[in-house]
Amino acid sequence: MRHTGYQRETFNTSVHAGLLKELRHLAVDEGRAINVLLEEAVRDLMIKRGRAHLIPSDSVQETLFK
């Protein structure tokens, strides 16, 4: 991956196997990286929970993986 200037942090977690399988399919179908989809989901959750103001402005990586 090329350096983008965005601060990135790696973390590990476990996810329901069926959800992960479908996430992988979605990533392939949309031609996007899984981490981009996960960041989108986290941003959507932050907005849903009224925390949109806490989302870093440089967290959008959509264009890096298209």
Biopython code that builds the backbone (N, CA, C, O; Angstrom):
import numpy as np
from Bio.PDB.StructureBuilder import StructureBuilder

atoms = [
    (1, "MET", "N", (0.844, -1.182, 0.000)),
    (1, "MET", "CA", (0.000, 0.000, 0.000)),
    (1, "MET", "C", (0.883, 1.236, 0.000)),
    (1, "MET", "O", (1.883, 1.285, 0.717)),
    (2, "ARG", "N", (0.530, 2.216, -0.783)),
    (2, "ARG", "CA", (1.312, 3.445, -0.813)),
    (2, "ARG", "C", (1.007, 4.306, 0.412)),
    (2, "ARG", "O", (-0.076, 4.218, 0.990)),
    (3, "HIS", "N", (1.954, 5.122, 0.793)),
    (3, "HIS", "CA", (1.763, 6.015, 1.929)),
    (3, "HIS", "C", (0.801, 7.124, 1.531)),
    (3, "HIS", "O", (0.965, 7.753, 0.486)),
    (4, "THR", "N", (-0.200, 7.360, 2.366)),
    (4, "THR", "CA", (-1.226, 8.341, 2.034)),
    (4, "THR", "C", (-1.216, 9.558, 2.938)),
    (4, "THR", "O", (-1.848, 10.569, 2.632)),
    (5, "GLY", "N", (-0.499, 9.466, 4.056)),
    (5, "GLY", "CA", (-0.527, 10.556, 5.008)),
    (5, "GLY", "C", (-1.603, 10.365, 6.068)),
    (5, "GLY", "O", (-1.584, 11.035, 7.101)),
    (6, "TYR", "N", (-2.542, 9.451, 5.818)),
    (6, "TYR", "CA", (-3.568, 9.167, 6.804)),
    (6, "TYR", "C", (-2.974, 8.292, 7.891)),
    (6, "TYR", "O", (-2.223, 7.359, 7.609)),
    (7, "GLN", "N", (-3.312, 8.596, 9.130)),
    (7, "GLN", "CA", (-2.859, 7.756, 10.219)),
    (7, "GLN", "C", (-3.708, 6.499, 10.246)),
    (7, "GLN", "O", (-4.932, 6.585, 10.355)),
    (8, "ARG", "N", (-3.092, 5.350, 10.149)),
    (8, "ARG", "CA", (-3.791, 4.068, 10.119)),
    (8, "ARG", "C", (-3.379, 3.266, 11.336)),
    (8, "ARG", "O", (-2.245, 3.380, 11.802)),
    (9, "GLU", "N", (-4.278, 2.465, 11.850)),
    (9, "GLU", "CA", (-3.970, 1.594, 12.976)),
    (9, "GLU", "C", (-4.580, 0.231, 12.710)),
    (9, "GLU", "O", (-5.743, 0.123, 12.322)),
    (10, "THR", "N", (-3.805, -0.784, 12.916)),
    (10, "THR", "CA", (-4.262, -2.156, 12.726)),
    (10, "THR", "C", (-4.826, -2.677, 14.042)),
    (10, "THR", "O", (-4.263, -2.447, 15.112)),
    (11, "PHE", "N", (-5.956, -3.389, 13.940)),
    (11, "PHE", "CA", (-6.497, -4.047, 15.122)),
    (11, "PHE", "C", (-7.127, -5.369, 14.700)),
    (11, "PHE", "O", (-7.513, -5.549, 13.545)),
    (12, "ASN", "N", (-7.224, -6.281, 15.649)),
    (12, "ASN", "CA", (-7.810, -7.586, 15.367)),
    (12, "ASN", "C", (-9.117, -7.730, 16.130)),
    (12, "ASN", "O", (-9.253, -7.246, 17.254)),
    (13, "THR", "N", (-10.061, -8.391, 15.513)),
    (13, "THR", "CA", (-11.332, -8.666, 16.160)),
    (13, "THR", "C", (-11.919, -9.916, 15.546)),
    (13, "THR", "O", (-11.405, -10.419, 14.546)),
    (14, "SER", "N", (-12.971, -10.416, 16.122)),
    (14, "SER", "CA", (-13.660, -11.556, 15.524)),
    (14, "SER", "C", (-15.039, -11.095, 15.069)),
    (14, "SER", "O", (-15.669, -10.241, 15.693)),
    (15, "VAL", "N", (-15.485, -11.679, 13.974)),
    (15, "VAL", "CA", (-16.757, -11.315, 13.365)),
    (15, "VAL", "C", (-17.485, -12.616, 13.019)),
    (15, "VAL", "O", (-16.855, -13.619, 12.685)),
    (16, "HIS", "N", (-18.786, -12.589, 13.100)),
    (16, "HIS", "CA", (-19.590, -13.755, 12.720)),
    (16, "HIS", "C", (-19.139, -14.226, 11.337)),
    (16, "HIS", "O", (-19.046, -13.428, 10.404)),
    (17, "ALA", "N", (-18.862, -15.517, 11.210)),
    (17, "ALA", "CA", (-18.313, -16.074, 9.970)),
    (17, "ALA", "C", (-19.194, -15.772, 8.763)),
    (17, "ALA", "O", (-18.684, -15.459, 7.687)),
    (18, "GLY", "N", (-20.502, -15.862, 8.931)),
    (18, "GLY", "CA", (-21.414, -15.595, 7.821)),
    (18, "GLY", "C", (-21.369, -14.134, 7.390)),
    (18, "GLY", "O", (-21.427, -13.831, 6.199)),
    (19, "LEU", "N", (-21.266, -13.231, 8.363)),
    (19, "LEU", "CA", (-21.170, -11.801, 8.033)),
    (19, "LEU", "C", (-19.865, -11.508, 7.297)),
    (19, "LEU", "O", (-19.844, -10.749, 6.328)),
    (20, "LEU", "N", (-18.790, -12.110, 7.761)),
    (20, "LEU", "CA", (-17.502, -11.884, 7.119)),
    (20, "LEU", "C", (-17.509, -12.415, 5.687)),
    (20, "LEU", "O", (-16.967, -11.780, 4.782)),
    (21, "LYS", "N", (-18.112, -13.556, 5.488)),
    (21, "LYS", "CA", (-18.219, -14.120, 4.139)),
    (21, "LYS", "C", (-18.968, -13.163, 3.218)),
    (21, "LYS", "O", (-18.537, -12.909, 2.093)),
    (22, "GLU", "N", (-20.091, -12.632, 3.700)),
    (22, "GLU", "CA", (-20.877, -11.716, 2.882)),
    (22, "GLU", "C", (-20.148, -10.394, 2.667)),
    (22, "GLU", "O", (-20.270, -9.784, 1.604)),
    (23, "LEU", "N", (-19.392, -9.947, 3.667)),
    (23, "LEU", "CA", (-18.594, -8.726, 3.513)),
    (23, "LEU", "C", (-17.548, -8.908, 2.427)),
    (23, "LEU", "O", (-17.316, -8.004, 1.624)),
    (24, "ARG", "N", (-16.919, -10.075, 2.402)),
    (24, "ARG", "CA", (-15.935, -10.362, 1.354)),
    (24, "ARG", "C", (-16.580, -10.343, -0.032)),
    (24, "ARG", "O", (-16.021, -9.796, -0.982)),
    (25, "HIS", "N", (-17.763, -10.949, -0.130)),
    (25, "HIS", "CA", (-18.484, -10.948, -1.408)),
    (25, "HIS", "C", (-18.843, -9.523, -1.826)),
    (25, "HIS", "O", (-18.695, -9.157, -2.992)),
    (26, "LEU", "N", (-19.312, -8.727, -0.873)),
    (26, "LEU", "CA", (-19.670, -7.340, -1.163)),
    (26, "LEU", "C", (-18.453, -6.560, -1.646)),
    (26, "LEU", "O", (-18.545, -5.785, -2.598)),
    (27, "ALA", "N", (-17.315, -6.765, -0.990)),
    (27, "ALA", "CA", (-16.089, -6.071, -1.389)),
    (27, "ALA", "C", (-15.716, -6.417, -2.828)),
    (27, "ALA", "O", (-15.347, -5.539, -3.609)),
    (28, "VAL", "N", (-15.814, -7.688, -3.170)),
    (28, "VAL", "CA", (-15.503, -8.119, -4.538)),
    (28, "VAL", "C", (-16.513, -7.528, -5.516)),
    (28, "VAL", "O", (-16.137, -6.980, -6.552)),
    (29, "ASP", "N", (-17.799, -7.644, -5.183)),
    (29, "ASP", "CA", (-18.855, -7.141, -6.061)),
    (29, "ASP", "C", (-18.705, -5.645, -6.342)),
    (29, "ASP", "O", (-18.965, -5.187, -7.455)),
    (30, "GLU", "N", (-18.288, -4.897, -5.337)),
    (30, "GLU", "CA", (-18.151, -3.444, -5.480)),
    (30, "GLU", "C", (-16.743, -3.010, -5.880)),
    (30, "GLU", "O", (-16.511, -1.832, -6.151)),
    (31, "GLY", "N", (-15.807, -3.949, -5.918)),
    (31, "GLY", "CA", (-14.439, -3.607, -6.277)),
    (31, "GLY", "C", (-13.783, -2.688, -5.256)),
    (31, "GLY", "O", (-13.000, -1.805, -5.606)),
    (32, "ARG", "N", (-14.115, -2.909, -3.991)),
    (32, "ARG", "CA", (-13.588, -2.070, -2.910)),
    (32, "ARG", "C", (-12.918, -2.958, -1.871)),
    (32, "ARG", "O", (-13.229, -4.145, -1.775)),
    (33, "ALA", "N", (-12.020, -2.404, -1.107)),
    (33, "ALA", "CA", (-11.328, -3.149, -0.062)),
    (33, "ALA", "C", (-12.243, -3.317, 1.152)),
    (33, "ALA", "O", (-13.087, -2.468, 1.437)),
    (34, "ILE", "N", (-12.055, -4.423, 1.853)),
    (34, "ILE", "CA", (-12.860, -4.688, 3.044)),
    (34, "ILE", "C", (-12.708, -3.572, 4.070)),
    (34, "ILE", "O", (-13.696, -3.156, 4.675)),
    (35, "ASN", "N", (-11.489, -3.081, 4.274)),
    (35, "ASN", "CA", (-11.313, -2.031, 5.282)),
    (35, "ASN", "C", (-12.057, -0.749, 4.912)),
    (35, "ASN", "O", (-12.479, -0.009, 5.800)),
    (36, "VAL", "N", (-12.224, -0.477, 3.635)),
    (36, "VAL", "CA", (-12.991, 0.700, 3.212)),
    (36, "VAL", "C", (-14.463, 0.504, 3.594)),
    (36, "VAL", "O", (-15.112, 1.426, 4.087)),
    (37, "LEU", "N", (-14.976, -0.698, 3.361)),
    (37, "LEU", "CA", (-16.362, -0.988, 3.739)),
    (37, "LEU", "C", (-16.547, -0.920, 5.250)),
    (37, "LEU", "O", (-17.560, -0.411, 5.729)),
    (38, "LEU", "N", (-15.573, -1.431, 6.003)),
    (38, "LEU", "CA", (-15.669, -1.373, 7.458)),
    (38, "LEU", "C", (-15.630, 0.059, 7.970)),
    (38, "LEU", "O", (-16.381, 0.415, 8.878)),
    (39, "GLU", "N", (-14.757, 0.887, 7.390)),
    (39, "GLU", "CA", (-14.720, 2.294, 7.803)),
    (39, "GLU", "C", (-16.036, 2.992, 7.485)),
    (39, "GLU", "O", (-16.512, 3.818, 8.264)),
    (40, "GLU", "N", (-16.623, 2.657, 6.340)),
    (40, "GLU", "CA", (-17.923, 3.224, 5.992)),
    (40, "GLU", "C", (-18.967, 2.835, 7.042)),
    (40, "GLU", "O", (-19.765, 3.667, 7.473)),
    (41, "ALA", "N", (-18.950, 1.566, 7.447)),
    (41, "ALA", "CA", (-19.895, 1.086, 8.453)),
    (41, "ALA", "C", (-19.685, 1.790, 9.799)),
    (41, "ALA", "O", (-20.652, 2.148, 10.471)),
    (42, "VAL", "N", (-18.430, 1.985, 10.185)),
    (42, "VAL", "CA", (-18.141, 2.672, 11.448)),
    (42, "VAL", "C", (-18.603, 4.127, 11.373)),
    (42, "VAL", "O", (-19.202, 4.641, 12.317)),
    (43, "ARG", "N", (-18.323, 4.791, 10.242)),
    (43, "ARG", "CA", (-18.793, 6.185, 10.084)),
    (43, "ARG", "C", (-20.314, 6.251, 10.169)),
    (43, "ARG", "O", (-20.864, 7.132, 10.831)),
    (44, "ASP", "N", (-21.002, 5.310, 9.491)),
    (44, "ASP", "CA", (-22.464, 5.284, 9.535)),
    (44, "ASP", "C", (-22.973, 5.083, 10.962)),
    (44, "ASP", "O", (-23.953, 5.709, 11.367)),
    (45, "LEU", "N", (-22.314, 4.217, 11.718)),
    (45, "LEU", "CA", (-22.705, 3.983, 13.104)),
    (45, "LEU", "C", (-22.495, 5.233, 13.952)),
    (45, "LEU", "O", (-23.341, 5.579, 14.777)),
    (46, "MET", "N", (-21.372, 5.906, 13.748)),
    (46, "MET", "CA", (-21.107, 7.145, 14.499)),
    (46, "MET", "C", (-22.188, 8.189, 14.208)),
    (46, "MET", "O", (-22.648, 8.880, 15.116)),
    (47, "ILE", "N", (-22.586, 8.298, 12.953)),
    (47, "ILE", "CA", (-23.643, 9.235, 12.577)),
    (47, "ILE", "C", (-24.955, 8.821, 13.223)),
    (47, "ILE", "O", (-25.662, 9.651, 13.794)),
    (48, "LYS", "N", (-25.278, 7.545, 13.134)),
    (48, "LYS", "CA", (-26.520, 7.014, 13.703)),
    (48, "LYS", "C", (-26.602, 7.277, 15.202)),
    (48, "LYS", "O", (-27.683, 7.531, 15.733)),
    (49, "ARG", "N", (-25.466, 7.218, 15.880)),
    (49, "ARG", "CA", (-25.437, 7.406, 17.327)),
    (49, "ARG", "C", (-25.218, 8.861, 17.732)),
    (49, "ARG", "O", (-24.988, 9.146, 18.908)),
    (50, "GLY", "N", (-25.287, 9.786, 16.771)),
    (50, "GLY", "CA", (-25.166, 11.200, 17.085)),
    (50, "GLY", "C", (-23.749, 11.655, 17.363)),
    (50, "GLY", "O", (-23.543, 12.628, 18.088)),
    (51, "ARG", "N", (-22.773, 10.969, 16.804)),
    (51, "ARG", "CA", (-21.375, 11.309, 17.045)),
    (51, "ARG", "C", (-20.648, 11.714, 15.768)),
    (51, "ARG", "O", (-19.426, 11.592, 15.681)),
    (52, "ALA", "N", (-21.379, 12.183, 14.801)),
    (52, "ALA", "CA", (-20.778, 12.573, 13.522)),
    (52, "ALA", "C", (-19.674, 13.610, 13.714)),
    (52, "ALA", "O", (-18.695, 13.631, 12.968)),
    (53, "HIS", "N", (-19.837, 14.454, 14.700)),
    (53, "HIS", "CA", (-18.833, 15.501, 14.947)),
    (53, "HIS", "C", (-17.486, 14.929, 15.395)),
    (53, "HIS", "O", (-16.487, 15.647, 15.399)),
    (54, "LEU", "N", (-17.444, 13.658, 15.769)),
    (54, "LEU", "CA", (-16.202, 13.029, 16.220)),
    (54, "LEU", "C", (-15.474, 12.276, 15.109)),
    (54, "LEU", "O", (-14.383, 11.752, 15.336)),
    (55, "ILE", "N", (-16.056, 12.213, 13.922)),
    (55, "ILE", "CA", (-15.442, 11.495, 12.817)),
    (55, "ILE", "C", (-14.302, 12.337, 12.244)),
    (55, "ILE", "O", (-14.530, 13.468, 11.815)),
    (56, "PRO", "N", (-13.080, 11.801, 12.232)),
    (56, "PRO", "CA", (-11.949, 12.567, 11.667)),
    (56, "PRO", "C", (-12.204, 12.893, 10.194)),
    (56, "PRO", "O", (-12.664, 12.042, 9.432)),
    (57, "SER", "N", (-11.909, 14.099, 9.814)),
    (57, "SER", "CA", (-12.172, 14.527, 8.434)),
    (57, "SER", "C", (-11.299, 13.788, 7.431)),
    (57, "SER", "O", (-11.639, 13.718, 6.250)),
    (58, "ASP", "N", (-10.177, 13.235, 7.886)),
    (58, "ASP", "CA", (-9.292, 12.526, 6.963)),
    (58, "ASP", "C", (-9.526, 11.014, 6.974)),
    (58, "ASP", "O", (-8.677, 10.259, 6.501)),
    (59, "SER", "N", (-10.666, 10.564, 7.507)),
    (59, "SER", "CA", (-10.904, 9.125, 7.598)),
    (59, "SER", "C", (-11.502, 8.530, 6.338)),
    (59, "SER", "O", (-11.624, 7.310, 6.229)),
    (60, "VAL", "N", (-11.870, 9.353, 5.403)),
    (60, "VAL", "CA", (-12.473, 8.847, 4.176)),
    (60, "VAL", "C", (-11.380, 8.413, 3.218)),
    (60, "VAL", "O", (-10.581, 9.235, 2.769)),
    (61, "GLN", "N", (-11.340, 7.110, 2.896)),
    (61, "GLN", "CA", (-10.305, 6.572, 2.011)),
    (61, "GLN", "C", (-10.900, 6.025, 0.737)),
    (61, "GLN", "O", (-10.210, 5.357, -0.033)),
    (62, "GLU", "N", (-12.135, 6.289, 0.505)),
    (62, "GLU", "CA", (-12.866, 5.747, -0.639)),
    (62, "GLU", "C", (-12.067, 5.762, -1.934)),
    (62, "GLU", "O", (-12.031, 4.759, -2.646)),
    (63, "THR", "N", (-11.439, 6.860, -2.244)),
    (63, "THR", "CA", (-10.771, 7.008, -3.529)),
    (63, "THR", "C", (-9.484, 6.206, -3.639)),
    (63, "THR", "O", (-8.983, 6.001, -4.745)),
    (64, "LEU", "N", (-8.934, 5.745, -2.509)),
    (64, "LEU", "CA", (-7.680, 5.015, -2.546)),
    (64, "LEU", "C", (-7.829, 3.620, -3.115)),
    (64, "LEU", "O", (-6.861, 3.057, -3.625)),
    (65, "PHE", "N", (-9.022, 3.049, -3.040)),
    (65, "PHE", "CA", (-9.199, 1.646, -3.379)),
    (65, "PHE", "C", (-10.124, 1.422, -4.551)),
    (65, "PHE", "O", (-10.512, 0.281, -4.797)),
    (66, "LYS", "N", (-10.494, 2.444, -5.281)),
    (66, "LYS", "CA", (-11.378, 2.279, -6.434)),
    (66, "LYS", "C", (-10.577, 1.987, -7.669)),
    (66, "LYS", "O", (-11.145, 1.816, -8.747)),
]
sb = StructureBuilder()
sb.init_structure("model")
sb.init_model(0)
sb.init_chain("A")
sb.init_seg("    ")
for serial, (resi, resn, name, xyz) in enumerate(atoms, 1):
    if name == "N":
        sb.init_residue(resn, " ", resi, " ")
    sb.init_atom(name, np.array(xyz, "f"), 0.0, 1.0, " ", f" {name:<3s}", serial, name[0])
structure = sb.get_structure()
